[in-house]
Amino acid sequence: MSNLLQLELTDRQRELLLRGLRYVRSSRMLEIRDVPDTIAEERATELVEIRGLVEMLDRRTKAAEPVV
C-alpha cells in the first residue's frame, strides 16, 4: 500500500524539483560499476520511479500553463 502525499508547489519549486530529478536520473544512468544483477535491477527500478515522478510533475506543469 502506498501513501499519497500532496504538495502545493510554486512554478519555480516544481521546475527546481524537475531539474533535480533529471540530474539524479542522469547520474544513475551514467554510473559505471561491475555489480551483480540485483543492483542493476534496483537501479532500473529507481529509474522507472524517477521517470514516473518527472512525468507527473510535467503533466501538472503543462496543465497549469495558461492557454494563449
PDB file with one MODEL, atoms N, CA, C and O in Angstrom:
MODEL        1
ATOM      1  N   MET A   1       0.846  -1.176   0.000  1.00  0.00           N
ATOM      2  CA  MET A   1       0.000   0.000   0.000  1.00  0.00           C
ATOM      3  C   MET A   1       0.887   1.233   0.000  1.00  0.00           C
ATOM      4  O   MET A   1       1.873   1.294   0.734  1.00  0.00           O
ATOM      5  N   SER A   2       0.547   2.196  -0.805  1.00  0.00           N
ATOM      6  CA  SER A   2       1.371   3.408  -0.874  1.00  0.00           C
ATOM      7  C   SER A   2       0.645   4.565  -0.216  1.00  0.00           C
ATOM      8  O   SER A   2      -0.584   4.637  -0.217  1.00  0.00           O
ATOM      9  N   ASN A   3       1.423   5.453   0.337  1.00  0.00           N
ATOM     10  CA  ASN A   3       0.874   6.661   0.939  1.00  0.00           C
ATOM     11  C   ASN A   3       0.888   7.769  -0.090  1.00  0.00           C
ATOM     12  O   ASN A   3       1.842   7.907  -0.855  1.00  0.00           O
ATOM     13  N   LEU A   4      -0.158   8.547  -0.107  1.00  0.00           N
ATOM     14  CA  LEU A   4      -0.244   9.656  -1.043  1.00  0.00           C
ATOM     15  C   LEU A   4       0.116  10.938  -0.306  1.00  0.00           C
ATOM     16  O   LEU A   4      -0.434  11.231   0.756  1.00  0.00           O
ATOM     17  N   LEU A   5       1.038  11.693  -0.874  1.00  0.00           N
ATOM     18  CA  LEU A   5       1.473  12.955  -0.298  1.00  0.00           C
ATOM     19  C   LEU A   5       1.179  14.052  -1.304  1.00  0.00           C
ATOM     20  O   LEU A   5       1.672  14.019  -2.432  1.00  0.00           O
ATOM     21  N   GLN A   6       0.391  15.006  -0.902  1.00  0.00           N
ATOM     22  CA  GLN A   6       0.073  16.113  -1.796  1.00  0.00           C
ATOM     23  C   GLN A   6       0.841  17.350  -1.360  1.00  0.00           C
ATOM     24  O   GLN A   6       0.843  17.725  -0.187  1.00  0.00           O
ATOM     25  N   LEU A   7       1.488  17.968  -2.327  1.00  0.00           N
ATOM     26  CA  LEU A   7       2.265  19.173  -2.074  1.00  0.00           C
ATOM     27  C   LEU A   7       1.761  20.291  -2.969  1.00  0.00           C
ATOM     28  O   LEU A   7       1.373  20.060  -4.115  1.00  0.00           O
ATOM     29  N   GLU A   8       1.770  21.470  -2.449  1.00  0.00           N
ATOM     30  CA  GLU A   8       1.483  22.650  -3.250  1.00  0.00           C
ATOM     31  C   GLU A   8       2.826  23.280  -3.573  1.00  0.00           C
ATOM     32  O   GLU A   8       3.536  23.741  -2.679  1.00  0.00           O
ATOM     33  N   LEU A   9       3.172  23.299  -4.855  1.00  0.00           N
ATOM     34  CA  LEU A   9       4.454  23.838  -5.282  1.00  0.00           C
ATOM     35  C   LEU A   9       4.237  25.043  -6.180  1.00  0.00           C
ATOM     36  O   LEU A   9       3.301  25.090  -6.978  1.00  0.00           O
ATOM     37  N   THR A  10       5.113  26.003  -6.033  1.00  0.00           N
ATOM     38  CA  THR A  10       5.102  27.119  -6.973  1.00  0.00           C
ATOM     39  C   THR A  10       5.717  26.627  -8.279  1.00  0.00           C
ATOM     40  O   THR A  10       6.338  25.565  -8.316  1.00  0.00           O
ATOM     41  N   ASP A  11       5.545  27.391  -9.336  1.00  0.00           N
ATOM     42  CA  ASP A  11       6.157  27.013 -10.611  1.00  0.00           C
ATOM     43  C   ASP A  11       7.673  26.884 -10.467  1.00  0.00           C
ATOM     44  O   ASP A  11       8.276  25.971 -11.030  1.00  0.00           O
ATOM     45  N   ARG A  12       8.276  27.781  -9.727  1.00  0.00           N
ATOM     46  CA  ARG A  12       9.730  27.755  -9.518  1.00  0.00           C
ATOM     47  C   ARG A  12      10.150  26.495  -8.760  1.00  0.00           C
ATOM     48  O   ARG A  12      11.132  25.851  -9.130  1.00  0.00           O
ATOM     49  N   GLN A  13       9.421  26.142  -7.712  1.00  0.00           N
ATOM     50  CA  GLN A  13       9.736  24.943  -6.939  1.00  0.00           C
ATOM     51  C   GLN A  13       9.590  23.690  -7.793  1.00  0.00           C
ATOM     52  O   GLN A  13      10.417  22.781  -7.715  1.00  0.00           O
ATOM     53  N   ARG A  14       8.551  23.642  -8.597  1.00  0.00           N
ATOM     54  CA  ARG A  14       8.322  22.492  -9.470  1.00  0.00           C
ATOM     55  C   ARG A  14       9.470  22.360 -10.475  1.00  0.00           C
ATOM     56  O   ARG A  14       9.959  21.256 -10.716  1.00  0.00           O
ATOM     57  N   GLU A  15       9.896  23.474 -11.055  1.00  0.00           N
ATOM     58  CA  GLU A  15      10.984  23.442 -12.018  1.00  0.00           C
ATOM     59  C   GLU A  15      12.295  22.997 -11.361  1.00  0.00           C
ATOM     60  O   GLU A  15      13.052  22.226 -11.952  1.00  0.00           O
ATOM     61  N   LEU A  16      12.567  23.476 -10.146  1.00  0.00           N
ATOM     62  CA  LEU A  16      13.771  23.052  -9.429  1.00  0.00           C
ATOM     63  C   LEU A  16      13.731  21.559  -9.116  1.00  0.00           C
ATOM     64  O   LEU A  16      14.741  20.867  -9.237  1.00  0.00           O
ATOM     65  N   LEU A  17      12.575  21.074  -8.718  1.00  0.00           N
ATOM     66  CA  LEU A  17      12.428  19.656  -8.424  1.00  0.00           C
ATOM     67  C   LEU A  17      12.616  18.815  -9.682  1.00  0.00           C
ATOM     68  O   LEU A  17      13.280  17.780  -9.643  1.00  0.00           O
ATOM     69  N   LEU A  18      12.044  19.249 -10.781  1.00  0.00           N
ATOM     70  CA  LEU A  18      12.220  18.538 -12.043  1.00  0.00           C
ATOM     71  C   LEU A  18      13.686  18.512 -12.463  1.00  0.00           C
ATOM     72  O   LEU A  18      14.193  17.481 -12.904  1.00  0.00           O
ATOM     73  N   ARG A  19      14.357  19.639 -12.328  1.00  0.00           N
ATOM     74  CA  ARG A  19      15.779  19.709 -12.677  1.00  0.00           C
ATOM     75  C   ARG A  19      16.586  18.742 -11.815  1.00  0.00           C
ATOM     76  O   ARG A  19      17.469  18.045 -12.315  1.00  0.00           O
ATOM     77  N   GLY A  20      16.284  18.704 -10.536  1.00  0.00           N
ATOM     78  CA  GLY A  20      16.974  17.786  -9.635  1.00  0.00           C
ATOM     79  C   GLY A  20      16.714  16.333  -9.982  1.00  0.00           C
ATOM     80  O   GLY A  20      17.633  15.515  -9.952  1.00  0.00           O
ATOM     81  N   LEU A  21      15.480  16.005 -10.307  1.00  0.00           N
ATOM     82  CA  LEU A  21      15.149  14.635 -10.683  1.00  0.00           C
ATOM     83  C   LEU A  21      15.865  14.225 -11.966  1.00  0.00           C
ATOM     84  O   LEU A  21      16.332  13.093 -12.091  1.00  0.00           O
ATOM     85  N   ARG A  22      15.945  15.141 -12.907  1.00  0.00           N
ATOM     86  CA  ARG A  22      16.656  14.839 -14.154  1.00  0.00           C
ATOM     87  C   ARG A  22      18.145  14.613 -13.888  1.00  0.00           C
ATOM     88  O   ARG A  22      18.769  13.744 -14.498  1.00  0.00           O
ATOM     89  N   TYR A  23      18.699  15.395 -12.982  1.00  0.00           N
ATOM     90  CA  TYR A  23      20.106  15.232 -12.624  1.00  0.00           C
ATOM     91  C   TYR A  23      20.333  13.861 -11.983  1.00  0.00           C
ATOM     92  O   TYR A  23      21.276  13.151 -12.333  1.00  0.00           O
ATOM     93  N   VAL A  24      19.470  13.503 -11.053  1.00  0.00           N
ATOM     94  CA  VAL A  24      19.601  12.209 -10.375  1.00  0.00           C
ATOM     95  C   VAL A  24      19.460  11.069 -11.386  1.00  0.00           C
ATOM     96  O   VAL A  24      20.214  10.097 -11.346  1.00  0.00           O
ATOM     97  N   ARG A  25      18.490  11.199 -12.290  1.00  0.00           N
ATOM     98  CA  ARG A  25      18.288  10.165 -13.305  1.00  0.00           C
ATOM     99  C   ARG A  25      19.547  10.016 -14.172  1.00  0.00           C
ATOM    100  O   ARG A  25      19.996   8.900 -14.433  1.00  0.00           O
ATOM    101  N   SER A  26      20.105  11.136 -14.610  1.00  0.00           N
ATOM    102  CA  SER A  26      21.319  11.084 -15.429  1.00  0.00           C
ATOM    103  C   SER A  26      22.483  10.471 -14.664  1.00  0.00           C
ATOM    104  O   SER A  26      23.253   9.681 -15.209  1.00  0.00           O
ATOM    105  N   SER A  27      22.599  10.837 -13.417  1.00  0.00           N
ATOM    106  CA  SER A  27      23.673  10.318 -12.584  1.00  0.00           C
ATOM    107  C   SER A  27      23.568   8.805 -12.444  1.00  0.00           C
ATOM    108  O   SER A  27      24.568   8.098 -12.570  1.00  0.00           O
ATOM    109  N   ARG A  28      22.362   8.306 -12.184  1.00  0.00           N
ATOM    110  CA  ARG A  28      22.169   6.859 -12.034  1.00  0.00           C
ATOM    111  C   ARG A  28      22.394   6.125 -13.352  1.00  0.00           C
ATOM    112  O   ARG A  28      22.933   5.019 -13.359  1.00  0.00           O
ATOM    113  N   MET A  29      21.988   6.729 -14.463  1.00  0.00           N
ATOM    114  CA  MET A  29      22.154   6.077 -15.755  1.00  0.00           C
ATOM    115  C   MET A  29      23.625   5.992 -16.144  1.00  0.00           C
ATOM    116  O   MET A  29      24.041   5.027 -16.784  1.00  0.00           O
ATOM    117  N   LEU A  30      24.413   6.990 -15.765  1.00  0.00           N
ATOM    118  CA  LEU A  30      25.818   7.038 -16.156  1.00  0.00           C
ATOM    119  C   LEU A  30      26.754   6.353 -15.169  1.00  0.00           C
ATOM    120  O   LEU A  30      27.951   6.232 -15.430  1.00  0.00           O
ATOM    121  N   GLU A  31      26.222   5.909 -14.048  1.00  0.00           N
ATOM    122  CA  GLU A  31      27.033   5.265 -13.028  1.00  0.00           C
ATOM    123  C   GLU A  31      27.636   3.982 -13.593  1.00  0.00           C
ATOM    124  O   GLU A  31      26.922   3.127 -14.116  1.00  0.00           O
ATOM    125  N   ILE A  32      28.941   3.859 -13.484  1.00  0.00           N
ATOM    126  CA  ILE A  32      29.633   2.694 -14.028  1.00  0.00           C
ATOM    127  C   ILE A  32      30.132   1.841 -12.871  1.00  0.00           C
ATOM    128  O   ILE A  32      30.905   2.286 -12.022  1.00  0.00           O
ATOM    129  N   ARG A  33      29.668   0.617 -12.871  1.00  0.00           N
ATOM    130  CA  ARG A  33      30.110  -0.321 -11.837  1.00  0.00           C
ATOM    131  C   ARG A  33      30.025  -1.735 -12.385  1.00  0.00           C
ATOM    132  O   ARG A  33      29.240  -2.023 -13.288  1.00  0.00           O
ATOM    133  N   ASP A  34      30.830  -2.593 -11.834  1.00  0.00           N
ATOM    134  CA  ASP A  34      30.675  -4.026 -12.065  1.00  0.00           C
ATOM    135  C   ASP A  34      29.876  -4.539 -10.884  1.00  0.00           C
ATOM    136  O   ASP A  34      30.419  -4.808  -9.813  1.00  0.00           O
ATOM    137  N   VAL A  35      28.576  -4.670 -11.101  1.00  0.00           N
ATOM    138  CA  VAL A  35      27.688  -5.017  -9.998  1.00  0.00           C
ATOM    139  C   VAL A  35      26.867  -6.254 -10.343  1.00  0.00           C
ATOM    140  O   VAL A  35      26.675  -6.590 -11.512  1.00  0.00           O
ATOM    141  N   PRO A  36      26.393  -6.914  -9.307  1.00  0.00           N
ATOM    142  CA  PRO A  36      25.513  -8.051  -9.546  1.00  0.00           C
ATOM    143  C   PRO A  36      24.189  -7.597 -10.182  1.00  0.00           C
ATOM    144  O   PRO A  36      23.839  -6.417 -10.149  1.00  0.00           O
ATOM    145  N   ASP A  37      23.479  -8.543 -10.750  1.00  0.00           N
ATOM    146  CA  ASP A  37      22.206  -8.242 -11.411  1.00  0.00           C
ATOM    147  C   ASP A  37      21.190  -7.610 -10.465  1.00  0.00           C
ATOM    148  O   ASP A  37      20.367  -6.807 -10.905  1.00  0.00           O
ATOM    149  N   THR A  38      21.228  -7.949  -9.185  1.00  0.00           N
ATOM    150  CA  THR A  38      20.261  -7.382  -8.251  1.00  0.00           C
ATOM    151  C   THR A  38      20.433  -5.872  -8.134  1.00  0.00           C
ATOM    152  O   THR A  38      19.444  -5.146  -8.032  1.00  0.00           O
ATOM    153  N   ILE A  39      21.661  -5.396  -8.147  1.00  0.00           N
ATOM    154  CA  ILE A  39      21.913  -3.962  -8.081  1.00  0.00           C
ATOM    155  C   ILE A  39      21.438  -3.298  -9.365  1.00  0.00           C
ATOM    156  O   ILE A  39      20.855  -2.215  -9.325  1.00  0.00           O
ATOM    157  N   ALA A  40      21.682  -3.936 -10.497  1.00  0.00           N
ATOM    158  CA  ALA A  40      21.218  -3.400 -11.779  1.00  0.00           C
ATOM    159  C   ALA A  40      19.691  -3.316 -11.801  1.00  0.00           C
ATOM    160  O   ALA A  40      19.127  -2.358 -12.329  1.00  0.00           O
ATOM    161  N   GLU A  41      19.026  -4.319 -11.229  1.00  0.00           N
ATOM    162  CA  GLU A  41      17.565  -4.303 -11.158  1.00  0.00           C
ATOM    163  C   GLU A  41      17.078  -3.167 -10.272  1.00  0.00           C
ATOM    164  O   GLU A  41      16.097  -2.498 -10.599  1.00  0.00           O
ATOM    165  N   GLU A  42      17.760  -2.947  -9.149  1.00  0.00           N
ATOM    166  CA  GLU A  42      17.391  -1.841  -8.256  1.00  0.00           C
ATOM    167  C   GLU A  42      17.534  -0.505  -8.975  1.00  0.00           C
ATOM    168  O   GLU A  42      16.676   0.370  -8.857  1.00  0.00           O
ATOM    169  N   ARG A  43      18.625  -0.356  -9.719  1.00  0.00           N
ATOM    170  CA  ARG A  43      18.852   0.879 -10.464  1.00  0.00           C
ATOM    171  C   ARG A  43      17.765   1.073 -11.517  1.00  0.00           C
ATOM    172  O   ARG A  43      17.268   2.185 -11.693  1.00  0.00           O
ATOM    173  N   ALA A  44      17.394   0.014 -12.210  1.00  0.00           N
ATOM    174  CA  ALA A  44      16.339   0.104 -13.216  1.00  0.00           C
ATOM    175  C   ALA A  44      15.011   0.493 -12.566  1.00  0.00           C
ATOM    176  O   ALA A  44      14.255   1.287 -13.127  1.00  0.00           O
ATOM    177  N   THR A  45      14.729  -0.055 -11.403  1.00  0.00           N
ATOM    178  CA  THR A  45      13.505   0.285 -10.674  1.00  0.00           C
ATOM    179  C   THR A  45      13.515   1.756 -10.271  1.00  0.00           C
ATOM    180  O   THR A  45      12.507   2.448 -10.412  1.00  0.00           O
ATOM    181  N   GLU A  46      14.651   2.231  -9.772  1.00  0.00           N
ATOM    182  CA  GLU A  46      14.774   3.647  -9.404  1.00  0.00           C
ATOM    183  C   GLU A  46      14.537   4.542 -10.611  1.00  0.00           C
ATOM    184  O   GLU A  46      13.849   5.558 -10.508  1.00  0.00           O
ATOM    185  N   LEU A  47      15.105   4.168 -11.757  1.00  0.00           N
ATOM    186  CA  LEU A  47      14.942   4.981 -12.963  1.00  0.00           C
ATOM    187  C   LEU A  47      13.483   5.035 -13.402  1.00  0.00           C
ATOM    188  O   LEU A  47      13.017   6.076 -13.866  1.00  0.00           O
ATOM    189  N   VAL A  48      12.764   3.937 -13.264  1.00  0.00           N
ATOM    190  CA  VAL A  48      11.338   3.921 -13.600  1.00  0.00           C
ATOM    191  C   VAL A  48      10.571   4.843 -12.651  1.00  0.00           C
ATOM    192  O   VAL A  48       9.696   5.593 -13.085  1.00  0.00           O
ATOM    193  N   GLU A  49      10.898   4.788 -11.357  1.00  0.00           N
ATOM    194  CA  GLU A  49      10.230   5.649 -10.377  1.00  0.00           C
ATOM    195  C   GLU A  49      10.509   7.122 -10.660  1.00  0.00           C
ATOM    196  O   GLU A  49       9.604   7.954 -10.594  1.00  0.00           O
ATOM    197  N   ILE A  50      11.756   7.440 -10.974  1.00  0.00           N
ATOM    198  CA  ILE A  50      12.120   8.825 -11.282  1.00  0.00           C
ATOM    199  C   ILE A  50      11.390   9.291 -12.534  1.00  0.00           C
ATOM    200  O   ILE A  50      10.869  10.405 -12.574  1.00  0.00           O
ATOM    201  N   ARG A  51      11.351   8.442 -13.555  1.00  0.00           N
ATOM    202  CA  ARG A  51      10.643   8.797 -14.788  1.00  0.00           C
ATOM    203  C   ARG A  51       9.171   9.084 -14.492  1.00  0.00           C
ATOM    204  O   ARG A  51       8.598  10.025 -15.041  1.00  0.00           O
ATOM    205  N   GLY A  52       8.563   8.278 -13.628  1.00  0.00           N
ATOM    206  CA  GLY A  52       7.166   8.497 -13.250  1.00  0.00           C
ATOM    207  C   GLY A  52       6.956   9.825 -12.551  1.00  0.00           C
ATOM    208  O   GLY A  52       5.982  10.527 -12.824  1.00  0.00           O
ATOM    209  N   LEU A  53       7.866  10.175 -11.648  1.00  0.00           N
ATOM    210  CA  LEU A  53       7.768  11.464 -10.947  1.00  0.00           C
ATOM    211  C   LEU A  53       7.913  12.630 -11.914  1.00  0.00           C
ATOM    212  O   LEU A  53       7.162  13.602 -11.841  1.00  0.00           O
ATOM    213  N   VAL A  54       8.876  12.532 -12.815  1.00  0.00           N
ATOM    214  CA  VAL A  54       9.093  13.602 -13.791  1.00  0.00           C
ATOM    215  C   VAL A  54       7.848  13.766 -14.664  1.00  0.00           C
ATOM    216  O   VAL A  54       7.394  14.886 -14.899  1.00  0.00           O
ATOM    217  N   GLU A  55       7.301  12.657 -15.138  1.00  0.00           N
ATOM    218  CA  GLU A  55       6.103  12.723 -15.980  1.00  0.00           C
ATOM    219  C   GLU A  55       4.933  13.331 -15.230  1.00  0.00           C
ATOM    220  O   GLU A  55       4.186  14.132 -15.792  1.00  0.00           O
ATOM    221  N   MET A  56       4.765  12.959 -13.964  1.00  0.00           N
ATOM    222  CA  MET A  56       3.673  13.502 -13.156  1.00  0.00           C
ATOM    223  C   MET A  56       3.825  15.010 -12.984  1.00  0.00           C
ATOM    224  O   MET A  56       2.856  15.757 -13.126  1.00  0.00           O
ATOM    225  N   LEU A  57       5.034  15.452 -12.680  1.00  0.00           N
ATOM    226  CA  LEU A  57       5.266  16.881 -12.494  1.00  0.00           C
ATOM    227  C   LEU A  57       5.139  17.636 -13.814  1.00  0.00           C
ATOM    228  O   LEU A  57       4.615  18.749 -13.842  1.00  0.00           O
ATOM    229  N   ASP A  58       5.608  17.047 -14.894  1.00  0.00           N
ATOM    230  CA  ASP A  58       5.480  17.684 -16.207  1.00  0.00           C
ATOM    231  C   ASP A  58       4.004  17.853 -16.593  1.00  0.00           C
ATOM    232  O   ASP A  58       3.615  18.896 -17.119  1.00  0.00           O
ATOM    233  N   ARG A  59       3.196  16.841 -16.334  1.00  0.00           N
ATOM    234  CA  ARG A  59       1.761  16.932 -16.644  1.00  0.00           C
ATOM    235  C   ARG A  59       1.115  18.078 -15.869  1.00  0.00           C
ATOM    236  O   ARG A  59       0.313  18.836 -16.414  1.00  0.00           O
ATOM    237  N   ARG A  60       1.469  18.194 -14.609  1.00  0.00           N
ATOM    238  CA  ARG A  60       0.880  19.258 -13.790  1.00  0.00           C
ATOM    239  C   ARG A  60       1.356  20.634 -14.266  1.00  0.00           C
ATOM    240  O   ARG A  60       0.597  21.603 -14.240  1.00  0.00           O
ATOM    241  N   THR A  61       2.602  20.709 -14.695  1.00  0.00           N
ATOM    242  CA  THR A  61       3.130  21.974 -15.202  1.00  0.00           C
ATOM    243  C   THR A  61       2.382  22.372 -16.471  1.00  0.00           C
ATOM    244  O   THR A  61       1.964  23.521 -16.612  1.00  0.00           O
ATOM    245  N   LYS A  62       2.216  21.441 -17.378  1.00  0.00           N
ATOM    246  CA  LYS A  62       1.525  21.716 -18.630  1.00  0.00           C
ATOM    247  C   LYS A  62       0.060  22.046 -18.389  1.00  0.00           C
ATOM    248  O   LYS A  62      -0.492  22.901 -19.082  1.00  0.00           O
ATOM    249  N   ALA A  63      -0.586  21.394 -17.427  1.00  0.00           N
ATOM    250  CA  ALA A  63      -1.987  21.661 -17.123  1.00  0.00           C
ATOM    251  C   ALA A  63      -2.162  23.041 -16.512  1.00  0.00           C
ATOM    252  O   ALA A  63      -3.210  23.664 -16.676  1.00  0.00           O
ATOM    253  N   ALA A  64      -1.129  23.529 -15.800  1.00  0.00           N
ATOM    254  CA  ALA A  64      -1.220  24.835 -15.144  1.00  0.00           C
ATOM    255  C   ALA A  64      -0.873  25.990 -16.077  1.00  0.00           C
ATOM    256  O   ALA A  64      -1.156  27.145 -15.757  1.00  0.00           O
ATOM    257  N   GLU A  65      -0.262  25.696 -17.231  1.00  0.00           N
ATOM    258  CA  GLU A  65       0.121  26.764 -18.156  1.00  0.00           C
ATOM    259  C   GLU A  65      -1.123  27.393 -18.794  1.00  0.00           C
ATOM    260  O   GLU A  65      -2.029  26.678 -19.220  1.00  0.00           O
ATOM    261  N   PRO A  66      -1.166  28.714 -18.860  1.00  0.00           N
ATOM    262  CA  PRO A  66      -2.312  29.380 -19.480  1.00  0.00           C
ATOM    263  C   PRO A  66      -2.318  29.145 -20.986  1.00  0.00           C
ATOM    264  O   PRO A  66      -1.271  29.094 -21.631  1.00  0.00           O
ATOM    265  N   VAL A  67      -3.500  29.009 -21.517  1.00  0.00           N
ATOM    266  CA  VAL A  67      -3.654  28.823 -22.960  1.00  0.00           C
ATOM    267  C   VAL A  67      -3.706  30.187 -23.594  1.00  0.00           C
ATOM    268  O   VAL A  67      -4.493  31.037 -23.179  1.00  0.00           O
ATOM    269  N   VAL A  68      -2.860  30.414 -24.617  1.00  0.00           N
ATOM    270  CA  VAL A  68      -2.780  31.718 -25.264  1.00  0.00           C
ATOM    271  C   VAL A  68      -3.502  31.693 -26.579  1.00  0.00           C
ATOM    272  O   VAL A  68      -3.546  32.705 -27.278  1.00  0.00           O
TER     273      VAL A  68
ENDMDL
END
